[in-house]
Amino acid sequence: MTDRERTGTTTANTREWRDEEGWGVVDSPDTPGGCWVHFSHIDMPGYRALTPGQAVRLDWESPGQDGYDYRAVRVIP
């Protein structure tokens, strides 16, 4: 693992969610600039989506995706 390839677990708040595209961004002190989230990484039954302002438990990794330094690997609402 290089210095840029890191992982962690933290709590975060949902900044935005794009229902029609199935992804969004969550913010935490451990993921400055935001953490990219895909619906497939949300750990919940049924339709998987987040709501802006919603608190989540976040497992993340870097490097990120789509312009974000961090990418979620598991999100628990």
Order of alpha helices (4+ residues) and beta strands (2+ residues): beta-beta-beta-beta-beta
